[in-house]
Amino acid sequence: MTLQDNVGGLDRVGRALLAVVLTVVAVGALRRGQRKSAVLAAVGALGFGFNATTCFCGLNRALGIDTAED
């Protein structure tokens, strides 16, 4: 399976910023002892981080959205 780029431009920057914000939220939740919230935020951060670094999003592919040419 090849991953064709379908995330780019401002979409990629936005996903990277969301990954950073969710990482901070995950760490904060973990420090407060809220494990479920921390795990959910961490999973979201990993997903958005993956999208931003690989320029690929499975949901974009399924919906036929391509922002790589922006």
mmCIF file as Biopython writes it, N, C-alpha, C and O atoms, coordinates in Angstrom:
data_model
#
loop_
_atom_site.group_PDB
_atom_site.id
_atom_site.type_symbol
_atom_site.label_atom_id
_atom_site.label_alt_id
_atom_site.label_comp_id
_atom_site.label_asym_id
_atom_site.label_entity_id
_atom_site.label_seq_id
_atom_site.pdbx_PDB_ins_code
_atom_site.Cartn_x
_atom_site.Cartn_y
_atom_site.Cartn_z
_atom_site.occupancy
_atom_site.B_iso_or_equiv
_atom_site.auth_seq_id
_atom_site.auth_asym_id
_atom_site.pdbx_PDB_model_num
ATOM 1   N N  . MET A ? 1  ? 0.841   -1.171 0.000  1.0 0.0 1  A 1 
ATOM 2   C CA . MET A ? 1  ? 0.000   0.000  0.000  1.0 0.0 1  A 1 
ATOM 3   C C  . MET A ? 1  ? 0.888   1.236  0.000  1.0 0.0 1  A 1 
ATOM 4   O O  . MET A ? 1  ? 1.755   1.383  0.861  1.0 0.0 1  A 1 
ATOM 5   N N  . THR A ? 2  ? 0.675   2.108  -0.950 1.0 0.0 2  A 1 
ATOM 6   C CA . THR A ? 2  ? 1.446   3.344  -0.993 1.0 0.0 2  A 1 
ATOM 7   C C  . THR A ? 2  ? 0.621   4.476  -0.401 1.0 0.0 2  A 1 
ATOM 8   O O  . THR A ? 2  ? -0.596  4.539  -0.575 1.0 0.0 2  A 1 
ATOM 9   N N  . LEU A ? 3  ? 1.298   5.352  0.288  1.0 0.0 3  A 1 
ATOM 10  C CA . LEU A ? 3  ? 0.635   6.492  0.888  1.0 0.0 3  A 1 
ATOM 11  C C  . LEU A ? 3  ? 0.865   7.702  -0.010 1.0 0.0 3  A 1 
ATOM 12  O O  . LEU A ? 3  ? 1.959   8.266  -0.023 1.0 0.0 3  A 1 
ATOM 13  N N  . GLN A ? 4  ? -0.154  8.102  -0.755 1.0 0.0 4  A 1 
ATOM 14  C CA . GLN A ? 4  ? -0.048  9.289  -1.587 1.0 0.0 4  A 1 
ATOM 15  C C  . GLN A ? 4  ? -0.295  10.513 -0.724 1.0 0.0 4  A 1 
ATOM 16  O O  . GLN A ? 4  ? -1.211  10.534 0.098  1.0 0.0 4  A 1 
ATOM 17  N N  . ASP A ? 5  ? 0.533   11.534 -0.921 1.0 0.0 5  A 1 
ATOM 18  C CA . ASP A ? 5  ? 0.352   12.772 -0.173 1.0 0.0 5  A 1 
ATOM 19  C C  . ASP A ? 5  ? -1.029  13.355 -0.425 1.0 0.0 5  A 1 
ATOM 20  O O  . ASP A ? 5  ? -1.431  13.537 -1.574 1.0 0.0 5  A 1 
ATOM 21  N N  . ASN A ? 6  ? -1.755  13.646 0.649  1.0 0.0 6  A 1 
ATOM 22  C CA . ASN A ? 6  ? -3.045  14.316 0.515  1.0 0.0 6  A 1 
ATOM 23  C C  . ASN A ? 6  ? -3.242  15.372 1.614  1.0 0.0 6  A 1 
ATOM 24  O O  . ASN A ? 6  ? -4.349  15.870 1.820  1.0 0.0 6  A 1 
ATOM 25  N N  . VAL A ? 7  ? -2.154  15.701 2.312  1.0 0.0 7  A 1 
ATOM 26  C CA . VAL A ? 7  ? -2.180  16.745 3.341  1.0 0.0 7  A 1 
ATOM 27  C C  . VAL A ? 7  ? -1.025  17.690 3.068  1.0 0.0 7  A 1 
ATOM 28  O O  . VAL A ? 7  ? 0.124   17.263 2.959  1.0 0.0 7  A 1 
ATOM 29  N N  . GLY A ? 8  ? -1.331  18.966 2.959  1.0 0.0 8  A 1 
ATOM 30  C CA . GLY A ? 8  ? -0.264  19.931 2.713  1.0 0.0 8  A 1 
ATOM 31  C C  . GLY A ? 8  ? -0.687  21.335 3.086  1.0 0.0 8  A 1 
ATOM 32  O O  . GLY A ? 8  ? -1.820  21.565 3.510  1.0 0.0 8  A 1 
ATOM 33  N N  . GLY A ? 9  ? 0.223   22.260 2.927  1.0 0.0 9  A 1 
ATOM 34  C CA . GLY A ? 9  ? -0.064  23.664 3.171  1.0 0.0 9  A 1 
ATOM 35  C C  . GLY A ? 9  ? -0.485  23.949 4.591  1.0 0.0 9  A 1 
ATOM 36  O O  . GLY A ? 9  ? 0.086   23.415 5.541  1.0 0.0 9  A 1 
ATOM 37  N N  . LEU A ? 10 ? -1.500  24.804 4.733  1.0 0.0 10 A 1 
ATOM 38  C CA . LEU A ? 10 ? -1.999  25.185 6.055  1.0 0.0 10 A 1 
ATOM 39  C C  . LEU A ? 10 ? -2.603  24.001 6.806  1.0 0.0 10 A 1 
ATOM 40  O O  . LEU A ? 10 ? -2.576  23.963 8.036  1.0 0.0 10 A 1 
ATOM 41  N N  . ASP A ? 11 ? -3.138  23.050 6.077  1.0 0.0 11 A 1 
ATOM 42  C CA . ASP A ? 11 ? -3.705  21.849 6.699  1.0 0.0 11 A 1 
ATOM 43  C C  . ASP A ? 11 ? -2.620  21.107 7.472  1.0 0.0 11 A 1 
ATOM 44  O O  . ASP A ? 11 ? -2.852  20.652 8.592  1.0 0.0 11 A 1 
ATOM 45  N N  . ARG A ? 12 ? -1.448  20.987 6.882  1.0 0.0 12 A 1 
ATOM 46  C CA . ARG A ? 12 ? -0.332  20.289 7.528  1.0 0.0 12 A 1 
ATOM 47  C C  . ARG A ? 12 ? 0.142   21.054 8.768  1.0 0.0 12 A 1 
ATOM 48  O O  . ARG A ? 12 ? 0.395   20.449 9.809  1.0 0.0 12 A 1 
ATOM 49  N N  . VAL A ? 13 ? 0.260   22.354 8.661  1.0 0.0 13 A 1 
ATOM 50  C CA . VAL A ? 13 ? 0.685   23.180 9.796  1.0 0.0 13 A 1 
ATOM 51  C C  . VAL A ? 13 ? -0.345  23.094 10.921 1.0 0.0 13 A 1 
ATOM 52  O O  . VAL A ? 13 ? 0.016   22.976 12.092 1.0 0.0 13 A 1 
ATOM 53  N N  . GLY A ? 14 ? -1.615  23.153 10.564 1.0 0.0 14 A 1 
ATOM 54  C CA . GLY A ? 14 ? -2.675  23.046 11.566 1.0 0.0 14 A 1 
ATOM 55  C C  . GLY A ? 14 ? -2.640  21.728 12.306 1.0 0.0 14 A 1 
ATOM 56  O O  . GLY A ? 14 ? -2.835  21.690 13.521 1.0 0.0 14 A 1 
ATOM 57  N N  . ARG A ? 15 ? -2.397  20.657 11.591 1.0 0.0 15 A 1 
ATOM 58  C CA . ARG A ? 15 ? -2.328  19.332 12.226 1.0 0.0 15 A 1 
ATOM 59  C C  . ARG A ? 15 ? -1.119  19.237 13.151 1.0 0.0 15 A 1 
ATOM 60  O O  . ARG A ? 15 ? -1.199  18.639 14.224 1.0 0.0 15 A 1 
ATOM 61  N N  . ALA A ? 16 ? -0.005  19.826 12.735 1.0 0.0 16 A 1 
ATOM 62  C CA . ALA A ? 16 ? 1.190   19.825 13.585 1.0 0.0 16 A 1 
ATOM 63  C C  . ALA A ? 16 ? 0.930   20.606 14.873 1.0 0.0 16 A 1 
ATOM 64  O O  . ALA A ? 16 ? 1.321   20.170 15.955 1.0 0.0 16 A 1 
ATOM 65  N N  . LEU A ? 17 ? 0.272   21.757 14.756 1.0 0.0 17 A 1 
ATOM 66  C CA . LEU A ? 17 ? -0.050  22.549 15.944 1.0 0.0 17 A 1 
ATOM 67  C C  . LEU A ? 17 ? -1.017  21.807 16.859 1.0 0.0 17 A 1 
ATOM 68  O O  . LEU A ? 17 ? -0.867  21.838 18.080 1.0 0.0 17 A 1 
ATOM 69  N N  . LEU A ? 18 ? -2.002  21.144 16.273 1.0 0.0 18 A 1 
ATOM 70  C CA . LEU A ? 18 ? -2.931  20.346 17.084 1.0 0.0 18 A 1 
ATOM 71  C C  . LEU A ? 18 ? -2.206  19.220 17.814 1.0 0.0 18 A 1 
ATOM 72  O O  . LEU A ? 18 ? -2.540  18.901 18.956 1.0 0.0 18 A 1 
ATOM 73  N N  . ALA A ? 19 ? -1.222  18.622 17.163 1.0 0.0 19 A 1 
ATOM 74  C CA . ALA A ? 19 ? -0.443  17.560 17.800 1.0 0.0 19 A 1 
ATOM 75  C C  . ALA A ? 19 ? 0.300   18.103 19.022 1.0 0.0 19 A 1 
ATOM 76  O O  . ALA A ? 19 ? 0.349   17.449 20.064 1.0 0.0 19 A 1 
ATOM 77  N N  . VAL A ? 20 ? 0.876   19.296 18.891 1.0 0.0 20 A 1 
ATOM 78  C CA . VAL A ? 20 ? 1.591   19.902 20.013 1.0 0.0 20 A 1 
ATOM 79  C C  . VAL A ? 20 ? 0.622   20.237 21.149 1.0 0.0 20 A 1 
ATOM 80  O O  . VAL A ? 20 ? 0.896   19.943 22.313 1.0 0.0 20 A 1 
ATOM 81  N N  . VAL A ? 21 ? -0.496  20.846 20.809 1.0 0.0 21 A 1 
ATOM 82  C CA . VAL A ? 21 ? -1.484  21.222 21.832 1.0 0.0 21 A 1 
ATOM 83  C C  . VAL A ? 21 ? -2.011  19.979 22.548 1.0 0.0 21 A 1 
ATOM 84  O O  . VAL A ? 21 ? -2.122  19.973 23.774 1.0 0.0 21 A 1 
ATOM 85  N N  . LEU A ? 22 ? -2.330  18.941 21.804 1.0 0.0 22 A 1 
ATOM 86  C CA . LEU A ? 22 ? -2.848  17.720 22.433 1.0 0.0 22 A 1 
ATOM 87  C C  . LEU A ? 22 ? -1.785  17.026 23.286 1.0 0.0 22 A 1 
ATOM 88  O O  . LEU A ? 22 ? -2.119  16.371 24.273 1.0 0.0 22 A 1 
ATOM 89  N N  . THR A ? 23 ? -0.524  17.160 22.919 1.0 0.0 23 A 1 
ATOM 90  C CA . THR A ? 23 ? 0.552   16.610 23.743 1.0 0.0 23 A 1 
ATOM 91  C C  . THR A ? 23 ? 0.606   17.328 25.086 1.0 0.0 23 A 1 
ATOM 92  O O  . THR A ? 23 ? 0.749   16.695 26.133 1.0 0.0 23 A 1 
ATOM 93  N N  . VAL A ? 24 ? 0.490   18.652 25.048 1.0 0.0 24 A 1 
ATOM 94  C CA . VAL A ? 24 ? 0.480   19.435 26.292 1.0 0.0 24 A 1 
ATOM 95  C C  . VAL A ? 24 ? -0.731  19.063 27.142 1.0 0.0 24 A 1 
ATOM 96  O O  . VAL A ? 24 ? -0.616  18.923 28.360 1.0 0.0 24 A 1 
ATOM 97  N N  . VAL A ? 25 ? -1.880  18.903 26.512 1.0 0.0 25 A 1 
ATOM 98  C CA . VAL A ? 25 ? -3.093  18.499 27.235 1.0 0.0 25 A 1 
ATOM 99  C C  . VAL A ? 25 ? -2.903  17.116 27.864 1.0 0.0 25 A 1 
ATOM 100 O O  . VAL A ? 25 ? -3.306  16.892 29.005 1.0 0.0 25 A 1 
ATOM 101 N N  . ALA A ? 26 ? -2.293  16.197 27.124 1.0 0.0 26 A 1 
ATOM 102 C CA . ALA A ? 26 ? -2.074  14.844 27.634 1.0 0.0 26 A 1 
ATOM 103 C C  . ALA A ? 26 ? -1.155  14.859 28.852 1.0 0.0 26 A 1 
ATOM 104 O O  . ALA A ? 26 ? -1.422  14.178 29.842 1.0 0.0 26 A 1 
ATOM 105 N N  . VAL A ? 27 ? -0.090  15.624 28.782 1.0 0.0 27 A 1 
ATOM 106 C CA . VAL A ? 27 ? 0.840   15.703 29.915 1.0 0.0 27 A 1 
ATOM 107 C C  . VAL A ? 27 ? 0.147   16.331 31.125 1.0 0.0 27 A 1 
ATOM 108 O O  . VAL A ? 27 ? 0.303   15.857 32.250 1.0 0.0 27 A 1 
ATOM 109 N N  . GLY A ? 28 ? -0.612  17.393 30.892 1.0 0.0 28 A 1 
ATOM 110 C CA . GLY A ? 28 ? -1.337  18.034 31.988 1.0 0.0 28 A 1 
ATOM 111 C C  . GLY A ? 28 ? -2.349  17.109 32.631 1.0 0.0 28 A 1 
ATOM 112 O O  . GLY A ? 28 ? -2.465  17.061 33.855 1.0 0.0 28 A 1 
ATOM 113 N N  . ALA A ? 29 ? -3.078  16.377 31.814 1.0 0.0 29 A 1 
ATOM 114 C CA . ALA A ? 29 ? -4.069  15.436 32.344 1.0 0.0 29 A 1 
ATOM 115 C C  . ALA A ? 29 ? -3.385  14.314 33.124 1.0 0.0 29 A 1 
ATOM 116 O O  . ALA A ? 29 ? -3.888  13.881 34.161 1.0 0.0 29 A 1 
ATOM 117 N N  . LEU A ? 30 ? -2.261  13.854 32.635 1.0 0.0 30 A 1 
ATOM 118 C CA . LEU A ? 30 ? -1.537  12.788 33.330 1.0 0.0 30 A 1 
ATOM 119 C C  . LEU A ? 30 ? -1.035  13.279 34.689 1.0 0.0 30 A 1 
ATOM 120 O O  . LEU A ? 30 ? -1.074  12.538 35.672 1.0 0.0 30 A 1 
ATOM 121 N N  . ARG A ? 31 ? -0.567  14.520 34.743 1.0 0.0 31 A 1 
ATOM 122 C CA . ARG A ? 31 ? -0.083  15.079 36.012 1.0 0.0 31 A 1 
ATOM 123 C C  . ARG A ? 31 ? -1.221  15.249 37.025 1.0 0.0 31 A 1 
ATOM 124 O O  . ARG A ? 31 ? -0.994  15.184 38.233 1.0 0.0 31 A 1 
ATOM 125 N N  . ARG A ? 32 ? -2.453  15.467 36.523 1.0 0.0 32 A 1 
ATOM 126 C CA . ARG A ? 32 ? -3.610  15.594 37.405 1.0 0.0 32 A 1 
ATOM 127 C C  . ARG A ? 32 ? -4.227  14.239 37.756 1.0 0.0 32 A 1 
ATOM 128 O O  . ARG A ? 32 ? -5.190  14.172 38.519 1.0 0.0 32 A 1 
ATOM 129 N N  . GLY A ? 33 ? -3.675  13.168 37.201 1.0 0.0 33 A 1 
ATOM 130 C CA . GLY A ? 33 ? -4.178  11.836 37.492 1.0 0.0 33 A 1 
ATOM 131 C C  . GLY A ? 33 ? -5.359  11.411 36.638 1.0 0.0 33 A 1 
ATOM 132 O O  . GLY A ? 33 ? -6.016  10.415 36.941 1.0 0.0 33 A 1 
ATOM 133 N N  . GLN A ? 34 ? -5.635  12.150 35.580 1.0 0.0 34 A 1 
ATOM 134 C CA . GLN A ? 34 ? -6.751  11.818 34.684 1.0 0.0 34 A 1 
ATOM 135 C C  . GLN A ? 34 ? -6.231  10.956 33.535 1.0 0.0 34 A 1 
ATOM 136 O O  . GLN A ? 34 ? -5.978  11.452 32.437 1.0 0.0 34 A 1 
ATOM 137 N N  . ARG A ? 35 ? -6.079  9.688  33.796 1.0 0.0 35 A 1 
ATOM 138 C CA . ARG A ? 35 ? -5.439  8.782  32.842 1.0 0.0 35 A 1 
ATOM 139 C C  . ARG A ? 35 ? -6.212  8.622  31.536 1.0 0.0 35 A 1 
ATOM 140 O O  . ARG A ? 35 ? -5.618  8.611  30.458 1.0 0.0 35 A 1 
ATOM 141 N N  . LYS A ? 36 ? -7.531  8.498  31.629 1.0 0.0 36 A 1 
ATOM 142 C CA . LYS A ? 36 ? -8.326  8.310  30.408 1.0 0.0 36 A 1 
ATOM 143 C C  . LYS A ? 36 ? -8.219  9.514  29.481 1.0 0.0 36 A 1 
ATOM 144 O O  . LYS A ? 36 ? -8.055  9.365  28.271 1.0 0.0 36 A 1 
ATOM 145 N N  . SER A ? 37 ? -8.312  10.700 30.057 1.0 0.0 37 A 1 
ATOM 146 C CA . SER A ? 37 ? -8.180  11.919 29.251 1.0 0.0 37 A 1 
ATOM 147 C C  . SER A ? 37 ? -6.783  12.024 28.660 1.0 0.0 37 A 1 
ATOM 148 O O  . SER A ? 37 ? -6.614  12.436 27.513 1.0 0.0 37 A 1 
ATOM 149 N N  . ALA A ? 38 ? -5.783  11.648 29.451 1.0 0.0 38 A 1 
ATOM 150 C CA . ALA A ? 38 ? -4.399  11.706 28.974 1.0 0.0 38 A 1 
ATOM 151 C C  . ALA A ? 38 ? -4.190  10.754 27.799 1.0 0.0 38 A 1 
ATOM 152 O O  . ALA A ? 38 ? -3.539  11.114 26.818 1.0 0.0 38 A 1 
ATOM 153 N N  . VAL A ? 39 ? -4.729  9.564  27.892 1.0 0.0 39 A 1 
ATOM 154 C CA . VAL A ? 39 ? -4.572  8.582  26.807 1.0 0.0 39 A 1 
ATOM 155 C C  . VAL A ? 39 ? -5.282  9.063  25.547 1.0 0.0 39 A 1 
ATOM 156 O O  . VAL A ? 39 ? -4.733  8.973  24.448 1.0 0.0 39 A 1 
ATOM 157 N N  . LEU A ? 40 ? -6.495  9.571  25.704 1.0 0.0 40 A 1 
ATOM 158 C CA . LEU A ? 40 ? -7.234  10.063 24.533 1.0 0.0 40 A 1 
ATOM 159 C C  . LEU A ? 40 ? -6.507  11.227 23.850 1.0 0.0 40 A 1 
ATOM 160 O O  . LEU A ? 40 ? -6.409  11.271 22.624 1.0 0.0 40 A 1 
ATOM 161 N N  . ALA A ? 41 ? -6.006  12.154 24.642 1.0 0.0 41 A 1 
ATOM 162 C CA . ALA A ? 41 ? -5.276  13.285 24.074 1.0 0.0 41 A 1 
ATOM 163 C C  . ALA A ? 41 ? -3.989  12.815 23.411 1.0 0.0 41 A 1 
ATOM 164 O O  . ALA A ? 41 ? -3.617  13.329 22.356 1.0 0.0 41 A 1 
ATOM 165 N N  . ALA A ? 42 ? -3.306  11.852 24.010 1.0 0.0 42 A 1 
ATOM 166 C CA . ALA A ? 42 ? -2.065  11.329 23.437 1.0 0.0 42 A 1 
ATOM 167 C C  . ALA A ? 42 ? -2.319  10.616 22.109 1.0 0.0 42 A 1 
ATOM 168 O O  . ALA A ? 42 ? -1.547  10.762 21.162 1.0 0.0 42 A 1 
ATOM 169 N N  . VAL A ? 43 ? -3.399  9.849  22.046 1.0 0.0 43 A 1 
ATOM 170 C CA . VAL A ? 43 ? -3.744  9.163  20.791 1.0 0.0 43 A 1 
ATOM 171 C C  . VAL A ? 43 ? -4.054  10.185 19.702 1.0 0.0 43 A 1 
ATOM 172 O O  . VAL A ? 43 ? -3.630  10.023 18.558 1.0 0.0 43 A 1 
ATOM 173 N N  . GLY A ? 44 ? -4.786  11.228 20.052 1.0 0.0 44 A 1 
ATOM 174 C CA . GLY A ? 44 ? -5.066  12.293 19.095 1.0 0.0 44 A 1 
ATOM 175 C C  . GLY A ? 44 ? -3.794  12.985 18.631 1.0 0.0 44 A 1 
ATOM 176 O O  . GLY A ? 44 ? -3.637  13.280 17.447 1.0 0.0 44 A 1 
ATOM 177 N N  . ALA A ? 45 ? -2.886  13.242 19.568 1.0 0.0 45 A 1 
ATOM 178 C CA . ALA A ? 45 ? -1.613  13.878 19.221 1.0 0.0 45 A 1 
ATOM 179 C C  . ALA A ? 45 ? -0.810  12.998 18.278 1.0 0.0 45 A 1 
ATOM 180 O O  . ALA A ? 45 ? -0.206  13.494 17.327 1.0 0.0 45 A 1 
ATOM 181 N N  . LEU A ? 46 ? -0.798  11.705 18.535 1.0 0.0 46 A 1 
ATOM 182 C CA . LEU A ? 46 ? -0.072  10.789 17.651 1.0 0.0 46 A 1 
ATOM 183 C C  . LEU A ? 46 ? -0.687  10.765 16.249 1.0 0.0 46 A 1 
ATOM 184 O O  . LEU A ? 46 ? 0.032   10.744 15.250 1.0 0.0 46 A 1 
ATOM 185 N N  . GLY A ? 47 ? -2.006  10.768 16.186 1.0 0.0 47 A 1 
ATOM 186 C CA . GLY A ? 47 ? -2.684  10.763 14.892 1.0 0.0 47 A 1 
ATOM 187 C C  . GLY A ? 47 ? -2.394  12.014 14.082 1.0 0.0 47 A 1 
ATOM 188 O O  . GLY A ? 47 ? -2.037  11.931 12.907 1.0 0.0 47 A 1 
ATOM 189 N N  . PHE A ? 48 ? -2.546  13.175 14.710 1.0 0.0 48 A 1 
ATOM 190 C CA . PHE A ? 48 ? -2.276  14.423 14.003 1.0 0.0 48 A 1 
ATOM 191 C C  . PHE A ? 48 ? -0.791  14.558 13.674 1.0 0.0 48 A 1 
ATOM 192 O O  . PHE A ? 48 ? -0.437  15.094 12.624 1.0 0.0 48 A 1 
ATOM 193 N N  . GLY A ? 49 ? 0.070   14.080 14.553 1.0 0.0 49 A 1 
ATOM 194 C CA . GLY A ? 49 ? 1.505   14.105 14.280 1.0 0.0 49 A 1 
ATOM 195 C C  . GLY A ? 49 ? 1.861   13.226 13.093 1.0 0.0 49 A 1 
ATOM 196 O O  . GLY A ? 49 ? 2.683   13.602 12.258 1.0 0.0 49 A 1 
ATOM 197 N N  . PHE A ? 50 ? 1.238   12.053 13.020 1.0 0.0 50 A 1 
ATOM 198 C CA . PHE A ? 50 ? 1.451   11.161 11.878 1.0 0.0 50 A 1 
ATOM 199 C C  . PHE A ? 50 ? 1.019   11.838 10.583 1.0 0.0 50 A 1 
ATOM 200 O O  . PHE A ? 50 ? 1.737   11.804 9.584  1.0 0.0 50 A 1 
ATOM 201 N N  . ASN A ? 51 ? -0.163  12.453 10.612 1.0 0.0 51 A 1 
ATOM 202 C CA . ASN A ? 51 ? -0.672  13.155 9.425  1.0 0.0 51 A 1 
ATOM 203 C C  . ASN A ? 51 ? 0.272   14.258 8.977  1.0 0.0 51 A 1 
ATOM 204 O O  . ASN A ? 51 ? 0.548   14.403 7.786  1.0 0.0 51 A 1 
ATOM 205 N N  . ALA A ? 52 ? 0.764   15.030 9.928  1.0 0.0 52 A 1 
ATOM 206 C CA . ALA A ? 52 ? 1.624   16.166 9.601  1.0 0.0 52 A 1 
ATOM 207 C C  . ALA A ? 52 ? 2.984   15.719 9.067  1.0 0.0 52 A 1 
ATOM 208 O O  . ALA A ? 52 ? 3.525   16.352 8.160  1.0 0.0 52 A 1 
ATOM 209 N N  . THR A ? 53 ? 3.540   14.645 9.612  1.0 0.0 53 A 1 
ATOM 210 C CA . THR A ? 53 ? 4.877   14.229 9.187  1.0 0.0 53 A 1 
ATOM 211 C C  . THR A ? 53 ? 4.863   13.415 7.894  1.0 0.0 53 A 1 
ATOM 212 O O  . THR A ? 53 ? 5.796   13.508 7.096  1.0 0.0 53 A 1 
ATOM 213 N N  . THR A ? 54 ? 3.822   12.623 7.681  1.0 0.0 54 A 1 
ATOM 214 C CA . THR A ? 54 ? 3.782   11.797 6.476  1.0 0.0 54 A 1 
ATOM 215 C C  . THR A ? 54 ? 3.019   12.441 5.332  1.0 0.0 54 A 1 
ATOM 216 O O  . THR A ? 54 ? 3.068   11.955 4.202  1.0 0.0 54 A 1 
ATOM 217 N N  . CYS A ? 55 ? 2.312   13.532 5.613  1.0 0.0 55 A 1 
ATOM 218 C CA . CYS A ? 55 ? 1.472   14.221 4.613  1.0 0.0 55 A 1 
ATOM 219 C C  . CYS A ? 55 ? 0.360   13.313 4.093  1.0 0.0 55 A 1 
ATOM 220 O O  . CYS A ? 55 ? -0.099  13.478 2.963  1.0 0.0 55 A 1 
ATOM 221 N N  . PHE A ? 56 ? -0.066  12.370 4.901  1.0 0.0 56 A 1 
ATOM 222 C CA . PHE A ? 56 ? -1.125  11.443 4.508  1.0 0.0 56 A 1 
ATOM 223 C C  . PHE A ? 56 ? -2.177  11.353 5.606  1.0 0.0 56 A 1 
ATOM 224 O O  . PHE A ? 56 ? -1.853  11.299 6.793  1.0 0.0 56 A 1 
ATOM 225 N N  . CYS A ? 57 ? -3.444  11.337 5.189  1.0 0.0 57 A 1 
ATOM 226 C CA . CYS A ? 57 ? -4.564  11.154 6.119  1.0 0.0 57 A 1 
ATOM 227 C C  . CYS A ? 57 ? -5.537  10.156 5.497  1.0 0.0 57 A 1 
ATOM 228 O O  . CYS A ? 57 ? -6.043  10.371 4.396  1.0 0.0 57 A 1 
ATOM 229 N N  . GLY A ? 58 ? -5.789  9.070  6.209  1.0 0.0 58 A 1 
ATOM 230 C CA . GLY A ? 58 ? -6.706  8.049  5.716  1.0 0.0 58 A 1 
ATOM 231 C C  . GLY A ? 58 ? -8.127  8.562  5.537  1.0 0.0 58 A 1 
ATOM 232 O O  . GLY A ? 58 ? -8.811  8.178  4.589  1.0 0.0 58 A 1 
ATOM 233 N N  . LEU A ? 59 ? -8.575  9.428  6.442  1.0 0.0 59 A 1 
ATOM 234 C CA . LEU A ? 59 ? -9.922  9.986  6.325  1.0 0.0 59 A 1 
ATOM 235 C C  . LEU A ? 59 ? -10.022 10.886 5.097  1.0 0.0 59 A 1 
ATOM 236 O O  . LEU A ? 59 ? -11.019 10.849 4.375  1.0 0.0 59 A 1 
ATOM 237 N N  . ASN A ? 60 ? -8.993  11.691 4.860  1.0 0.0 60 A 1 
ATOM 238 C CA . ASN A ? 60 ? -8.976  12.514 3.642  1.0 0.0 60 A 1 
ATOM 239 C C  . ASN A ? 60 ? -9.076  11.626 2.406  1.0 0.0 60 A 1 
ATOM 240 O O  . ASN A ? 60 ? -9.802  11.940 1.463  1.0 0.0 60 A 1 
ATOM 241 N N  . ARG A ? 61 ? -8.348  10.525 2.419  1.0 0.0 61 A 1 
ATOM 242 C CA . ARG A ? 61 ? -8.371  9.605  1.273  1.0 0.0 61 A 1 
ATOM 243 C C  . ARG A ? 61 ? -9.764  9.029  1.071  1.0 0.0 61 A 1 
ATOM 244 O O  . ARG A ? 61 ? -10.259 8.967  -0.054 1.0 0.0 61 A 1 
ATOM 245 N N  . ALA A ? 62 ? -10.397 8.605  2.167  1.0 0.0 62 A 1 
ATOM 246 C CA . ALA A ? 62 ? -11.731 8.010  2.078  1.0 0.0 62 A 1 
ATOM 247 C C  . ALA A ? 62 ? -12.763 9.023  1.577  1.0 0.0 62 A 1 
ATOM 248 O O  . ALA A ? 62 ? -13.705 8.659  0.871  1.0 0.0 62 A 1 
ATOM 249 N N  . LEU A ? 63 ? -12.582 10.288 1.943  1.0 0.0 63 A 1 
ATOM 250 C CA . LEU A ? 63 ? -13.538 11.329 1.543  1.0 0.0 63 A 1 
ATOM 251 C C  . LEU A ? 63 ? -13.155 12.014 0.230  1.0 0.0 63 A 1 
ATOM 252 O O  . LEU A ? 63 ? -13.904 12.852 -0.272 1.0 0.0 63 A 1 
ATOM 253 N N  . GLY A ? 64 ? -11.997 11.663 -0.325 1.0 0.0 64 A 1 
ATOM 254 C CA . GLY A ? 64 ? -11.571 12.254 -1.590 1.0 0.0 64 A 1 
ATOM 255 C C  . GLY A ? 64 ? -11.057 13.681 -1.453 1.0 0.0 64 A 1 
ATOM 256 O O  . GLY A ? 64 ? -11.111 14.461 -2.404 1.0 0.0 64 A 1 
ATOM 257 N N  . ILE A ? 65 ? -10.557 14.020 -0.266 1.0 0.0 65 A 1 
ATOM 258 C CA . ILE A ? 65 ? -10.037 15.371 -0.016 1.0 0.0 65 A 1 
ATOM 259 C C  . ILE A ? 65 ? -8.528  15.354 -0.233 1.0 0.0 65 A 1 
ATOM 260 O O  . ILE A ? 65 ? -7.837  14.453 0.240  1.0 0.0 65 A 1 
ATOM 261 N N  . ASP A ? 66 ? -8.020  16.359 -0.955 1.0 0.0 66 A 1 
ATOM 262 C CA . ASP A ? 66 ? -6.583  16.472 -1.205 1.0 0.0 66 A 1 
ATOM 263 C C  . ASP A ? 66 ? -6.171  17.922 -1.026 1.0 0.0 66 A 1 
ATOM 264 O O  . ASP A ? 66 ? -6.506  18.773 -1.850 1.0 0.0 66 A 1 
ATOM 265 N N  . THR A ? 67 ? -5.438  18.209 0.057  1.0 0.0 67 A 1 
ATOM 266 C CA . THR A ? 67 ? -4.957  19.557 0.307  1.0 0.0 67 A 1 
ATOM 267 C C  . THR A ? 67 ? -3.458  19.672 0.051  1.0 0.0 67 A 1 
ATOM 268 O O  . THR A ? 67 ? -2.856  20.697 0.372  1.0 0.0 67 A 1 
ATOM 269 N N  . ALA A ? 68 ? -2.853  18.644 -0.517 1.0 0.0 68 A 1 
ATOM 270 C CA . ALA A ? 68 ? -1.407  18.629 -0.742 1.0 0.0 68 A 1 
ATOM 271 C C  . ALA A ? 68 ? -0.977  19.659 -1.773 1.0 0.0 68 A 1 
ATOM 272 O O  . ALA A ? 68 ? 0.192   20.042 -1.798 1.0 0.0 68 A 1 
ATOM 273 N N  . GLU A ? 69 ? -1.864  20.108 -2.602 1.0 0.0 69 A 1 
ATOM 274 C CA . GLU A ? 69 ? -1.480  21.040 -3.661 1.0 0.0 69 A 1 
ATOM 275 C C  . GLU A ? 69 ? -1.702  22.488 -3.271 1.0 0.0 69 A 1 
ATOM 276 O O  . GLU A ? 69 ? -1.511  23.385 -4.092 1.0 0.0 69 A 1 
ATOM 277 N N  . ASP A ? 70 ? -2.107  22.732 -2.017 1.0 0.0 70 A 1 
ATOM 278 C CA . ASP A ? 70 ? -2.318  24.105 -1.551 1.0 0.0 70 A 1 
ATOM 279 C C  . ASP A ? 70 ? -1.002  24.797 -1.312 1.0 0.0 70 A 1 
ATOM 280 O O  . ASP A ? 70 ? -0.980  25.963 -0.916 1.0 0.0 70 A 1 
#
